[in-house]
Amino acid sequence: MLALMVAGLFAFALFWRWAYHDLPELPESGSALWEVRREPAVTILDAQGRTLTVRGPLYAEAVTLDELPPYVPQAFVAIEDARFYAHEGIDWRAIMRAMLVNLRAGEIEQGGSTLTMQLIKNLVLSPERTIRRKVQEMRLARALEQRLAKDEILELYLNRVYLGEQAYGIEAASRRYFGKPATELTLQEAALLAALPKAPSRLAPTVNLEEAQARAQDVLQAMLDEGYIDSLTYLSAVATPAVPIEGAEIVADPAVFGHVYDAAIAEAESLLGPDATAPDLVVVTTIDADLQRAAHAAVTSGLEGAGAQLDAGQAALIAMDLDGAVRAMVGGTDYLDSQFNRATQALRQPGSAFKPVVFAAALEAGYDPASTFEDEPVDIEGWTPENFGGGYRGRITLEDALKRSINTVAAQLGQALGAQTIVEMARRLGIDRDLAAHPSIALGAEEVTLQELTTAYLVFANDGRAREPFLVSEIRTTRGTVLYRREPRERAPALLREHARAMSTMLQAVVRDGTGQRAQLARHRAAGKTGTSQNSRDAWFIGYTAHLAAGVWVGNDDDTAMANVTGGGLPAMIWNDFMTAAHRDLAPQPLAAPEPRRRSEREEGLAAFYSELSARFEAALEDTEG
């Protein structure tokens, strides 16, 4: 007897060591289980909260049992663990039943795992199917049941269960297959999702709809057996099985949105620093998905149409609200072909699109739109700039010089102001990179990005107040913890309001009857400027309305010349196509105009004198007529 007891203890010790020697630690708190074994994933939302993509596994924001229709958790319980609320993590009755079924079948047909055991297997243990792992699974399931309430376990399960097509959790799967949140699932849709844990890859309704629907009917039968639904509801649900919505993928077209994804993730990493590695981030962007599609359509149609005959191979577009929020960003024609973002990364010569920076510095130095210069040949230290198309106009105002994009006047202004003054103005307007202070900077010879130059024009649209462009408005975890939320902010004023309004008036003239006429909008007043670099290697149009600012660049990645493309041609047409779509439902609003100049005391006195003289003349005329 003693020998048997010793042998039994020895066998038990061996079993203990064999089964539990590498038993993982169970997290101390239930909240920690939400983060266990989760590959980092980032969900990108647009400004309206619409999911654009998920980088990594498809996780969505967690949903609670209270938010779900009752039949959603009931469907999973009925088919996966009918006695979930009765056992303590291990359902011995189900295990014995599974053993009998498997013995009769001669193969494993049932596993007897509870929802708690499945959760442990998915979150804590390795996926290997051995007796030792099953024993560990049972022990940890008991431990988990002692730490968490049943509803907490079920909620965790529903948010972490794998449901095929890279979708983890009920919310991600609902959006993936049905294009809507889990809170709006129908009974049939809930049954189809509850059918998937048995074999999520094989039963995914996008892969094997017929078998998935057959399994969903088993789910409905189990719900009927457990009393969750009545016979009439069962028959109605079986008669109208759920079907996934075609095109309900959780991701938007990467060819259209890919550059936005990269830019948003890069900005989020910059904002969060070390916290950027936290799993399951939700990044809320300022992008309007509808405007993004309109922007991409304008770029691609422009290049496929006129651009095809003009040797124009690439284009970029960026659009911002007047507060700096980026509403659309097209970094190239197709992200799948090239991930290089030409809106934020490409350094190109802006040509005359840079002239507003020069003219703003001139206004600040005491010139005004009516100041005159001679449009004539100039020689600045051996540099002899010429006008586009040749020819000279003689005496001309600054307003006309900007409207007609006269190079000789801009060069003279640059010489009078000094190149360093222009560099400093560019920096104040938002072009933060180092620009070389040489005479040709006045004609846009220094390279900038499309985003930088468009940001500079925001100053003119905002009465001289500078704005900082931004793409990310909020970052949180899928459980709702806010890691970052953008607060309203302003840079220091870059220009006096009177100078900004004068610039805005001159830029409106460019669109009204100058080089930018192709950018005119039917119902909205627009201001902007064209730009073309040497030999048509780059062509630009930057402009704004009272609602939106946008910039367009057209060129070739290898810097080869286009066939006489100018900023007033293809870029202005692309800008017009996009802005027309963007303003379709917006009410027209006037752009800011210069305030009337205050008259001096001498001018006030003269005005009063002439007013009195006019009144006396009118009185004398009345006497004569009488």
Secondary structure, 3 states (H helix, E strand, C coil): CHHHHHHHHHHHHHHHHHHHCCCCCCCCCHHHHCCCCCCCCEEEECCCCCEEEEECCEECCCCCHHHCCCHHHHHHHHHHCCCCCCCCCCCHHHHHHHHHHHHHHCCCCCCCCCHHHHHHHHHCCCCCCCHHHHHHHHHHHHHHHHHCCHHHHHHHHHHHCECCCCEECHHHHHHHHHCCCHHHCCHHHHHHHHCCCCCHHHHCCCCCHHHHHHHHHHHHHHHHHCCCCCHHHHHHHHHCCCCCCCCCCCCCCHHHHHHHHHHHHHHHHHHHHHHHHCCCEEEEECCCHHHHHHHHHHHHHHHHCHHHHCCCCEEEEEEEECCCEEEEEECCCCCCCCCCCCCCCCCECCHHHHHHHHHHHHHHCCCCCCCEEEECCCCECCECCCCCCCCCCEEEEHHHHHHCCCHHHHHHHHHHHCHHHHHHHHHHHCCCCCCCCCHHHHHCCCCECHHHHHHHHHHHHCCCCCCCCECEEEEEECCCCEEEECCCCCCCCCCCHHHHHHHHHHHHHHHHHCCCHHHCCCCCCCEEEEEECHHHCEEEEEEECCCEEEEEEEECCCCCCCCCCCCCCHHHHHHHHHHHHHCCCCCCCCCCCCCCCCCCHHHHHHHHHHHHHHHHHHHHHHHHHC
